[in-house]
Amino acid sequence: MFTGIVTDIGEITALTQEGDLRVRIATSYDTRSIDMGASIASDGVCLTVVDLGPDWYEVQVSAETVDKTNLGTWTVGSRVNLERALRVGDELGGHIVSGHVDGVAEVISVTEEGDSTRVVLRAPEDLARFVAPKGSVALNGTSLTVNEVDGAEFGINFIPHTKLATTWGDVAVGDQVNLEIDTLARYVARLAEMHSS
């Protein structure tokens, strides 16, 4: 489990296709404190550590994960949002995030508003009903509050801190973004379906 509070920006330093995709990610985390088999959310995707070095770790990514997320767009030099798994007693600063991406949203507009940046995204049709104004979503592993919703389109406002502490300072129209729906929204929608049938 994660909170969507990004704690490092990693950099992809190697990509190797060997059955599954193997990815080396440079990090400022103290890798001596990372166990083999640990889970680290990388752009919101829960990935398992399979190798470690002094300032990097490696993960294996299945073809299924590449197909269902934006990880297929990663290249050497790509910057990625990182978050280590929650430990008992950690502060829940964002919202509960599983690291299981539901789909990929597309950035359709980026507008500067004062010091902040307003980004409008288009969710996949089958996920749009789970996105609600003032609700939470995880986008590339970042816990965010939805400002407004218009059909499958929804807006997010990024403050300067978020743009500096995550990769959101680099956002551009056309970007493919990992979208994880708030678990609570999924349960509420499911309950509503059960009561209306």
Phi, psi and omega per residue, in radians:
M1 nan 2.630 -3.106
F2 -2.376 3.049 3.118
T3 -2.029 -0.168 -3.065
G4 1.406 0.224 3.047
I5 -1.717 1.842 -3.075
V6 -1.205 2.293 -3.086
T7 -2.016 -0.050 3.059
D8 -2.831 2.678 2.974
I9 -1.916 1.987 3.132
G10 -1.595 2.975 3.084
E11 -2.306 2.300 3.098
I12 -1.246 2.134 -3.138
T13 -1.945 -0.260 3.094
A14 -2.779 2.479 3.054
L15 -2.281 2.175 -3.131
T16 -2.293 2.246 3.080
Q17 -1.635 1.975 -3.135
E18 -2.476 1.279 -2.976
G19 1.423 -1.314 2.965
D20 -1.737 2.911 3.068
L21 -1.402 2.223 3.083
R22 -1.881 2.273 -3.037
V23 -2.206 2.283 3.023
R24 -1.776 2.264 -3.095
I25 -2.137 2.100 3.046
A26 -1.330 2.452 -3.074
T27 -2.523 2.738 3.010
S28 -1.639 -0.014 3.037
Y29 -1.051 2.593 3.001
D30 -1.302 1.783 -3.031
T31 -1.191 -0.252 3.051
R32 -1.148 -0.370 -3.129
S33 -1.660 0.076 3.110
I34 -1.788 2.254 3.112
D35 -1.571 2.589 2.949
M36 -1.011 2.391 -3.116
G37 1.522 -0.057 3.108
A38 -1.148 2.700 3.075
S39 -1.747 2.264 3.046
I40 -2.261 2.224 3.072
A41 -1.341 2.162 -3.120
S42 -2.123 1.899 -2.955
D43 0.927 0.616 3.058
G44 1.534 -0.021 -3.133
V45 -1.771 2.138 3.110
C46 -1.237 1.984 -3.121
L47 -2.146 2.597 -3.066
T48 -1.700 2.290 3.117
V49 -1.251 2.177 -3.141
V50 -2.008 -0.190 3.088
D51 -2.783 2.686 -3.065
L52 -2.405 2.574 2.996
G53 -2.351 -3.005 -3.059
P54 -1.121 -0.547 -3.132
D55 -2.476 0.512 -3.136
W56 -2.679 2.831 2.966
Y57 -2.457 2.787 3.102
E58 -2.106 2.581 3.096
V59 -2.285 2.737 2.993
Q60 -1.891 2.387 -3.098
V61 -2.110 2.131 -3.126
S62 -1.249 2.791 3.091
A63 -1.044 -0.640 3.108
E64 -1.043 -0.789 3.139
T65 -1.156 -0.741 3.099
V66 -1.034 -0.714 -3.099
D67 -1.187 -0.599 -3.013
K68 -1.689 -0.031 -3.067
T69 -2.303 -3.035 3.076
N70 -1.617 0.161 -3.075
L71 -1.108 -0.378 3.072
G72 -1.158 -0.271 3.110
T73 -1.583 -0.121 3.140
W74 -1.118 2.427 3.041
T75 -2.355 2.893 3.054
V76 -1.028 2.259 -3.095
G77 1.751 -0.260 3.092
S78 -1.062 2.429 3.050
R79 -1.677 2.416 -3.087
V80 -2.322 2.500 3.072
N81 -1.305 2.293 -3.123
L82 -2.110 2.500 2.999
E83 -2.574 2.267 3.068
R84 -1.385 2.704 -3.119
A85 -1.094 2.613 3.098
L86 -1.096 2.542 2.970
R87 -2.014 2.692 3.121
V88 -0.958 2.271 3.129
G89 1.686 -0.178 3.107
D90 -1.181 2.623 3.081
E91 -1.236 2.376 3.060
L92 -1.631 1.503 -3.043
G93 -1.449 -0.483 -3.110
G94 -1.845 -1.914 2.998
H95 -2.516 2.934 -3.107
I96 -1.181 2.130 -3.110
V97 -2.172 2.307 -3.077
S98 -1.572 -0.403 -3.031
G99 1.465 0.188 3.083
H100 -1.849 1.756 -3.045
V101 -1.196 2.347 -3.134
D102 -1.521 -0.500 -3.113
G103 3.125 -3.047 -3.106
V104 -2.062 2.193 3.064
A105 -1.712 2.754 3.127
E106 -2.019 2.352 3.063
V107 -1.300 2.137 -3.117
I108 -1.932 -0.289 2.994
S109 -2.744 2.607 3.099
V110 -2.341 2.104 -3.088
T111 -2.287 2.248 3.068
E112 -1.368 2.282 3.094
E113 -2.286 1.674 -3.040
G114 1.148 -2.249 3.107
D115 -1.510 -0.198 -3.092
S116 -1.664 2.937 3.109
T117 -2.218 2.181 3.066
R118 -1.663 2.214 -3.131
V119 -2.097 2.254 3.046
V120 -1.876 2.307 -3.117
L121 -2.138 2.737 3.036
R122 -1.973 2.088 3.112
A123 -1.452 2.692 2.977
P124 -1.002 2.496 -3.076
E125 -0.898 -0.727 -3.069
D126 -1.254 -0.216 3.134
L127 -1.863 -0.253 -3.031
A128 -0.997 -0.622 -3.087
R129 -1.165 -0.282 3.130
F130 -1.556 -0.115 -3.103
V131 -1.707 2.110 -3.048
A132 -2.238 2.559 3.069
P133 -0.971 2.359 -3.126
K134 1.200 0.113 3.033
G135 -1.504 3.045 -3.137
S136 -1.827 2.573 2.946
V137 -2.426 2.752 2.968
A138 -1.919 2.149 3.133
L139 -2.097 2.091 -3.024
N140 0.829 0.682 3.053
G141 1.438 0.088 -3.107
T142 -1.820 2.181 3.087
S143 -1.268 2.131 -3.062
L144 -2.384 2.700 3.085
T145 -1.749 2.304 3.120
V146 -1.354 2.271 3.100
N147 -1.454 -0.984 -3.110
E148 -2.498 2.770 -3.140
V149 -2.296 2.369 3.061
D150 -2.411 1.664 -3.048
G151 1.134 -2.154 3.131
A152 -1.539 -0.068 -3.127
E153 -1.668 2.473 3.102
F154 -2.526 2.644 -3.071
G155 -1.945 2.526 3.106
I156 -2.275 2.461 3.070
N157 -1.905 2.186 -3.136
F158 -1.823 2.085 3.086
I159 -1.399 2.848 -3.113
P160 -0.946 -0.705 -3.122
H161 -1.033 -0.802 -3.117
T162 -1.106 -0.675 -3.140
K163 -1.152 -0.543 3.128
L164 -1.434 -0.664 -3.018
A165 -1.487 -0.130 -3.117
T166 -2.361 -3.088 3.088
T167 -1.454 0.048 -3.096
W168 -1.169 -0.268 3.043
G169 -1.177 -0.275 -3.118
D170 -1.760 0.113 -2.991
V171 -1.053 2.485 3.131
A172 -2.498 2.655 3.072
V173 -0.989 2.387 -3.133
G174 1.676 -0.253 3.115
D175 -1.007 2.437 3.039
Q176 -1.687 2.217 -2.950
V177 -2.160 2.308 3.078
N178 -1.199 2.222 -3.103
L179 -2.042 2.147 2.978
E180 -2.065 2.143 3.136
I181 -1.266 2.557 3.056
D182 -1.081 2.236 -3.117
T183 -0.972 -0.690 -3.140
L184 -1.073 -0.721 3.124
A185 -1.088 -0.665 3.131
R186 -1.118 -0.775 -3.132
Y187 -1.181 -0.698 3.115
V188 -1.078 -0.775 3.123
A189 -1.105 -0.702 -3.135
R190 -1.145 -0.741 3.105
L191 -1.102 -0.721 3.126
A192 -1.089 -0.715 3.087
E193 -1.070 -0.755 -3.098
M194 -1.146 -0.646 -3.098
H195 -1.391 -0.374 -3.128
S196 -1.576 -0.136 -3.123
S197 -1.746 nan nan
